[in-house]
Amino acid sequence: MKLFAQFVLRLLGWNLIGHEKLVNYKKYILIVGPHTSNWDFPLGILIRKAAGLDYVKFIGKDSLFKPPIGWLFKSLGGYPVDRSKHNNQVQSLIELFNQNEKFAIVMSPEGTRKKVERFKTGFYYIAKGAKIPIIPCIFDYSLRECRYLDPIYCSENSELDILKIENIFKGIQGKNPKYNFD
């Protein structure tokens, strides 16, 4: 399956850069952006398989996990999140990291496919609470590249850290450029 995924990515003209270094980390949050289209999900699943990162899970809105196709998202490694309630998802995910020897999740820092002025901060506080790195991953549709960047560790200055992370994604072209993070 890994070879098939690599073949399909090559056929589509996509290159993977830097995924090999992820084996050095047992736990991390992978933030992928810009997230501007529903097509980011199947591309991400294909990239995850091609890169051999099957252990990386994802979170998604709980409506995706309901019948008739909810079983598919669960089998692909998804965890449902009820975004309508404030039921301390950050703490729940910190506990998941603390309970597992090897665990990684992928999240969209924008938290939506639409244009945003600022990133959501849940990913940051999960990483800080679990004492794990944040690894930015860029889906650059203009170059057809998926680039895994060096890890970022949370400091005592969360505002500066989040600004630094936002700057990484500025100007990167997503599938729908009108929703790019500028």
Buried (B, 14 or more C-beta within 10 A) or exposed (E): EEEEBBEEBEEEEBEBBBBEEBEEBEBBBBBBBBBBBEBBBEBBBBBBBBBBBEEBBBBBBBEBBEEEEBEEBEEBBBBBBEBEEEEEBBEEBBEBBEEEEEBBBBBBBBBEBEBBEEBBBBBBBBBBBBEBBBBBBBBBBEBEBBBBBEBBEBEEEEEEBBEEBBEBBEEBBBBBEEBBBE
